[in-house]
Amino acid sequence: MIDLHTHCLFSDGELVPSELVRRAKVIGYRAIAITDHGDASNMDFIIPRLVRIGRQLSDACDIHVIAGIELTHVPPRLIPSMAEEARSLGAQVVVVHGETIVEPVAPGTNLAALKSDIDILAHPGLLSEQEALLAAEKGIYLEISTRKGHSLTNGHVLKMARRSGAALILNTDSHSPEDLVPWEMAGKIAAGAGMTDKEVGSMFANSAMLVKKTSSSFLE
């Protein structure tokens, strides 16, 4: 299992990075990105710490730990500059909190994110076909989420990805230990959204490709 959207107590997660990584390792994770909620007020606090602890835990725990950020409820016009700042601070994976139907995310967030230098548009809700086409053009992954609430639109995201050729990625958006899921359950959740076995395999391969992009030493 590879999970590129999780949270520790640097934002609203429950665990310190070491425990989050240990729990992920025990249930079979090979790689995990810690992508705490951020904006201009806290990115300079979160990202350097995740870079440091990520290196330490990767070396000590036999699991790839990736430093990231989830730009969350950021006004759409500020997303491009914040994504650039996140990269400059060392974020290896930049996620944007998409227009999930269960939170009051500003309209236009999906489009602004897809025009920016990001890796993953998380739980993008009822994204349009135009937005999905832009994701395909830019090589930005659309997220299939295992998280309660955000997962309600997985079927729609899959439909838009099929129409546009956009690549999908599955993440848990974990905030607590029980949010982490093993590979088998992740596959069942994807199948529940209507994905074929081939599509599930391709989606998991996309996760591995993104990890390889951040770490040349990662082996499948």
C-alpha positions as CSV (number, residue, x, y, z in Angstrom):
1,M,0.0,0.0,0.0
2,I,1.2,3.5,-0.9
3,D,-0.7,6.4,0.7
4,L,0.2,10.0,-0.4
5,H,-2.3,12.0,1.7
6,T,-2.2,11.7,5.5
7,H,-2.1,14.0,8.5
8,C,-0.1,14.1,11.8
9,L,-0.5,16.4,14.7
10,F,1.2,19.3,12.8
11,S,-2.3,20.1,11.7
12,D,-5.4,18.1,12.8
13,G,-4.1,14.6,12.8
14,E,-3.9,12.6,16.1
15,L,-0.4,11.1,15.9
16,V,3.2,12.2,15.9
17,P,4.9,11.3,12.6
18,S,6.8,8.4,14.2
19,E,3.7,6.7,15.3
20,L,1.8,7.4,12.1
21,V,4.7,5.8,10.1
22,R,5.0,2.8,12.5
23,R,1.3,2.1,12.3
24,A,1.4,2.3,8.5
25,K,4.4,0.0,8.4
26,V,2.7,-2.6,10.5
27,I,-0.3,-2.9,8.2
28,G,1.9,-3.3,5.1
29,Y,2.6,0.2,3.8
30,R,5.6,0.6,1.6
31,A,5.5,4.4,1.3
32,I,3.5,7.2,3.0
33,A,3.4,11.0,2.5
34,I,2.5,13.2,5.4
35,T,0.6,16.1,4.0
36,D,-0.7,18.3,6.8
37,H,-3.2,21.1,6.2
38,G,-1.4,24.3,5.4
39,D,-1.6,27.9,4.1
40,A,0.7,30.9,4.3
41,S,0.4,30.9,8.1
42,N,2.1,27.6,8.8
43,M,3.8,26.1,5.8
44,D,7.2,27.3,7.0
45,F,6.6,25.4,10.3
46,I,5.2,22.2,8.8
47,I,7.3,21.4,5.7
48,P,10.9,21.7,7.1
49,R,9.9,19.5,10.0
50,L,8.4,16.9,7.8
51,V,11.5,16.9,5.6
52,R,13.7,16.3,8.6
53,I,11.7,13.6,10.2
54,G,10.9,12.0,6.9
55,R,14.5,11.4,6.2
56,Q,15.1,10.0,9.6
57,L,12.2,7.6,9.5
58,S,12.9,6.5,6.0
59,D,16.4,5.5,7.0
60,A,15.3,3.8,10.3
61,C,12.0,2.2,9.5
62,D,12.3,0.6,6.0
63,I,9.4,2.6,4.6
64,H,9.6,5.6,2.3
65,V,8.3,8.7,4.2
66,I,7.6,11.7,2.0
67,A,7.3,15.3,3.1
68,G,4.2,17.1,1.7
69,I,1.5,19.6,2.3
70,E,-2.2,19.9,1.6
71,L,-3.1,23.4,0.8
72,T,-6.5,23.7,2.5
73,H,-9.3,26.2,2.0
74,V,-6.8,28.6,0.4
75,P,-8.5,31.3,-1.7
76,P,-8.3,30.2,-5.3
77,R,-6.2,33.1,-6.5
78,L,-3.6,32.4,-3.9
79,I,-3.1,28.7,-4.7
80,P,-0.5,29.1,-7.5
81,S,1.9,31.2,-5.3
82,M,1.4,29.0,-2.3
83,A,2.1,25.9,-4.3
84,E,5.3,27.5,-5.5
85,E,6.3,28.5,-1.9
86,A,5.6,24.9,-0.8
87,R,8.0,23.6,-3.3
88,S,10.6,26.1,-2.3
89,L,10.3,24.9,1.3
90,G,11.0,21.3,0.3
91,A,7.6,19.8,-0.2
92,Q,8.0,16.6,-2.2
93,V,4.3,16.2,-2.8
94,V,1.9,19.1,-3.1
95,V,-1.8,18.3,-2.6
96,V,-4.7,20.7,-2.8
97,H,-7.9,20.2,-0.8
98,G,-10.4,20.0,-3.6
99,E,-14.1,20.9,-3.7
100,T,-15.4,18.0,-1.7
101,I,-19.2,18.1,-1.3
102,V,-19.0,17.8,2.5
103,E,-17.0,21.1,3.2
104,P,-17.5,24.7,2.1
105,V,-14.5,24.9,-0.2
106,A,-14.5,28.0,-2.3
107,P,-15.8,27.5,-5.9
108,G,-13.0,27.7,-8.3
109,T,-10.6,25.8,-6.1
110,N,-10.3,22.8,-8.4
111,L,-9.6,24.9,-11.5
112,A,-7.0,27.1,-9.7
113,A,-5.3,24.0,-8.3
114,L,-5.1,22.4,-11.7
115,K,-3.5,25.5,-13.2
116,S,-0.8,25.3,-10.5
117,D,2.3,23.3,-9.8
118,I,0.7,20.5,-7.8
119,D,0.8,16.7,-7.7
120,I,-2.7,15.7,-6.4
121,L,-6.1,17.2,-6.4
122,A,-7.6,15.6,-3.3
123,H,-11.3,14.6,-3.1
124,P,-12.3,16.9,-6.0
125,G,-16.0,16.4,-5.5
126,L,-18.2,17.1,-8.5
127,L,-15.4,18.3,-10.7
128,S,-16.3,19.1,-14.3
129,E,-15.1,17.4,-17.5
130,Q,-13.1,20.5,-18.3
131,E,-11.3,20.3,-15.0
132,A,-10.6,16.6,-15.6
133,L,-9.2,17.3,-19.1
134,L,-6.9,19.9,-17.5
135,A,-5.7,17.3,-15.0
136,A,-4.9,14.9,-17.8
137,E,-3.1,17.6,-19.7
138,K,-1.0,18.7,-16.7
139,G,-0.3,15.2,-15.4
140,I,-2.0,16.0,-12.0
141,Y,-3.6,13.0,-10.2
142,L,-7.2,13.0,-9.2
143,E,-7.8,11.4,-5.9
144,I,-10.1,8.4,-5.1
145,S,-10.6,8.8,-1.3
146,T,-11.2,6.1,1.3
147,R,-12.3,8.8,3.8
148,K,-15.9,9.0,5.0
149,G,-17.7,11.9,3.3
150,H,-15.1,12.6,0.7
151,S,-15.6,9.2,-0.8
152,L,-19.2,10.0,-1.7
153,T,-18.1,11.3,-5.1
154,N,-15.6,8.6,-6.0
155,G,-17.9,7.3,-8.7
156,H,-18.2,10.7,-10.3
157,V,-14.4,11.3,-10.2
158,L,-13.9,7.9,-11.8
159,K,-16.4,8.8,-14.6
160,M,-14.7,12.1,-15.3
161,A,-11.3,10.4,-15.3
162,R,-12.5,7.8,-17.8
163,R,-13.8,10.5,-20.1
164,S,-10.7,12.7,-20.0
165,G,-7.9,10.2,-19.6
166,A,-6.9,11.8,-16.3
167,A,-4.8,9.6,-14.0
168,L,-6.2,8.5,-10.6
169,I,-4.6,7.8,-7.3
170,L,-6.0,6.3,-4.1
171,N,-5.3,7.9,-0.7
172,T,-6.8,7.6,2.8
173,D,-6.7,11.2,4.0
174,S,-5.9,9.7,7.4
175,H,-6.2,11.7,10.5
176,S,-6.4,8.9,13.1
177,P,-5.0,5.3,13.3
178,E,-8.3,3.7,12.2
179,D,-8.3,5.8,8.9
180,L,-5.3,3.8,7.6
181,V,-6.3,1.0,5.3
182,P,-4.4,-2.1,4.1
183,W,-3.9,-2.8,0.4
184,E,-6.8,-5.3,0.2
185,M,-9.4,-2.9,1.7
186,A,-8.1,-0.1,-0.6
187,G,-8.8,-2.3,-3.6
188,K,-12.3,-3.1,-2.4
189,I,-13.1,0.6,-1.9
190,A,-11.9,1.3,-5.4
191,A,-14.0,-1.6,-6.8
192,G,-17.0,-0.2,-4.9
193,A,-16.6,3.0,-6.8
194,G,-16.9,1.0,-10.0
195,M,-13.3,0.5,-11.0
196,T,-12.2,-2.6,-12.9
197,D,-9.3,-4.7,-11.8
198,K,-7.2,-3.2,-14.5
199,E,-8.1,0.3,-13.4
200,V,-7.3,-0.5,-9.8
201,G,-3.9,-1.9,-10.9
202,S,-3.1,1.2,-12.9
203,M,-4.1,3.5,-10.1
204,F,-1.8,1.7,-7.6
205,A,1.0,1.9,-10.2
206,N,0.4,5.7,-10.4
207,S,1.1,5.9,-6.7
208,A,4.4,4.1,-7.2
209,M,5.3,6.4,-10.1
210,L,4.8,9.4,-7.9
211,V,6.9,8.0,-5.1
212,K,9.7,7.3,-7.6
213,K,9.5,10.9,-8.7
214,T,10.3,12.0,-5.2
215,S,12.9,9.3,-4.4
216,S,15.1,7.6,-6.9
217,S,15.9,4.8,-4.4
218,F,12.3,3.6,-4.2
219,L,11.8,0.1,-5.6
220,E,8.4,-1.4,-6.3
